[in-house]
Amino acid sequence: MDPLTPIPALPDLPRRRLLLGSAALLAAPPFLRDARAQSRLALTPAQTEGPFYPVELPADSDADLLVQGAQRYAKGRPAWLDGVVTDAAGRPVRGAVVEIWQCDADGHYHHPGDGGRADPAFQGFGRTSVAADGSYRFRTMRPVAYSGRTPHIHVKVRLGSRELLTTQLYVEGEPLNERDGLWRRLDAAGRAALTVPFRAGTGGDALRARFPIVVAA
Ligand SMILES: [Fe+2]
């Protein structure tokens, strides 16, 4: 074909594909349909927000918690936290906003209820919009323990004015998990969903943790 010859239009192709797809689904034997239903992803379990969600968001509330305005935070173990926000069918949740908040390396939150003792160089709270593929990424530090709690990072997912999820993220292999009331309350599937490894990365000394989030959107 001459490269300048217009390609014939196929106006009804998508519709035909759709119809064929529907027919194939209806034709599937019941056990196959059941298997497809069961392949839906489990929703990430919710947990309590706790008392330290910021009363006022910091002026710098981006996805890098180790830089607060002009200050750099050098305590703790730097870590990347990334993942993808999807619905139960595995589709990215476009427009979702992920927030995290955690205490500084000395166990203090930026919150009046924690006495204003948090290090001003640690951002403590970050917020980011997911990319078109649902992915998000924060630079923060491996969470640390504070009185009565195993290391954890608080996580919230919003979509517009809706809160889709509030939960907490734990560190795999952390011995204090077994003594933490909120972690112990989770069943085996919940512990598996919310407890992730913070592994040494290939570049620099930053750890990397991957936390996939599944929400009803
Ligand atoms: Fe907390």
Residues whose N, C-alpha, C, O or C-beta is under 5 A from the ligand:
A	BS01	LIG	G50
